[in-house]
């Protein structure tokens, strides 16, 4: 179990042919291929961006993000407290 044999692939192909029809299968395969290619390119861009930024810059960016989150949380708490008083 967990492995695809030739019979599994043939059965899957038959079901796809019945469900989508022979005219739509090439377009379906093409769109799936484009989606996978785009996903891989996105992962590569993220990976390259992470390599371009040095460790100190990443640390600074993380600290800035945390400071912004803390400020937003403090503002939300203050707004909640003001709403409860009013």
C-alpha positions in Angstrom: 0.0 0.0 0.0 1.2 3.5 -0.7 2.9 2.6 -4.0 1.4 3.2 -7.5 1.5 0.2 -9.8 0.6 0.2 -13.5 -2.9 -0.9 -12.7 -3.4 2.1 -10.4 -2.2 4.5 -13.1 -4.4 2.9 -15.8 -7.4 3.1 -13.5 -6.7 6.7 -12.7 -6.3 7.5 -16.4 -9.6 5.8 -17.2 -11.4 7.8 -14.5 -9.9 11.1 -15.7 -10.9 10.3 -19.3 -14.5 9.5 -18.3 -14.7 12.6 -16.0 -13.1 15.2 -18.2 -13.2 13.8 -21.7 -10.3 13.5 -24.1 -10.5 17.0 -25.4 -10.0 18.7 -22.0 -7.1 16.5 -20.6 -4.3 18.3 -22.4 -5.5 21.7 -21.2 -5.9 20.3 -17.7 -2.3 18.8 -17.7 -1.0 22.1 -19.0 -2.7 24.2 -16.3 -1.5 21.8 -13.6 2.1 22.0 -15.0 1.9 25.9 -15.0 0.6 25.9 -11.4 3.5 23.6 -10.2 6.0 25.7 -12.1 4.7 28.9 -10.6 4.8 27.3 -7.1 8.4 26.2 -7.6 9.4 29.7 -8.8 7.8 31.2 -5.8 9.7 28.9 -3.5 13.0 29.7 -5.3 12.3 33.5 -4.9 11.7 33.2 -1.2 14.8 31.1 -0.9 16.9 33.6 -2.8 15.5 36.5 -0.8 16.5 34.8 2.4 20.0 34.2 1.1 20.4 37.8 0.0 19.5 39.2 3.4 22.4 38.7 5.9 21.8 37.2 9.4 22.1 40.7 11.1 19.6 42.2 8.7 17.2 39.3 9.3 17.5 39.8 13.1 16.9 43.6 12.7 13.8 42.9 10.5 12.4 40.4 13.0 12.9 42.8 15.9 11.2 45.6 13.9 8.3 43.4 13.1 8.0 42.3 16.8 8.0 46.0 17.9 5.3 46.9 15.4 3.2 44.0 16.7 3.7 45.1 20.3 2.6 48.6 19.4 -0.5 47.4 17.6 -1.4 45.1 20.5 -1.0 48.0 22.9 -3.2 50.2 20.8 -5.9 47.5 20.5 -5.8 47.0 24.3 -6.1 50.8 24.9 -9.1 51.0 22.4 -10.8 48.1 24.1 -10.3 49.7 27.5 -11.7 53.0 26.2 -14.7 51.2 24.7 -15.5 49.4 28.0 -15.3 52.7 30.0 -17.5 54.6 27.6 
